Amino acid sequence: SSSLPAVLSVLKEIGEPRYPSFMGIRKASRAKIPEWGLADLGLSADEVGAAGSQVQWPEVTLPPATETTLELIEGEPEEAAKILADKLLAEKVI
């Protein structure tokens, strides 16, 4: 255990994923998945979701719209690829 706040880091080398066998996939496809409603859990609608959340967001807004342009490069694929590469180089994308 650790006191909070804490940072946890995991490297990709922690382990290889285990892939299910064919029989495991078939067994999982036949498994019954239980469904529980609010009443089954003894909860009301104001205790779950955004209404029941302990986190209160002051406001969620979309970022301002930005103007974009589209340029269609026509011609043979080889020539269009050369024009595109030149434009990307000029914009220092590649």
C-alpha angles and dihedrals in degrees: 000000000000138000118255138283094049137160121223122193127188124188121219089241091070090102148322117257117256112234118212121245121242090257090049090054092049092048091050092050090057095044117117112234112207119231119209126191129201092267091052089056095042093243135130128220092257091059097060137053122012092333093057097039120119089211115083118197113208094210138335116209138169119252115256115276116258126209115242134185131212126211120190114208110207130190138064115343094245093051093043090051091051092049091048093048090049091051092048091049091049090052090046091238091129 
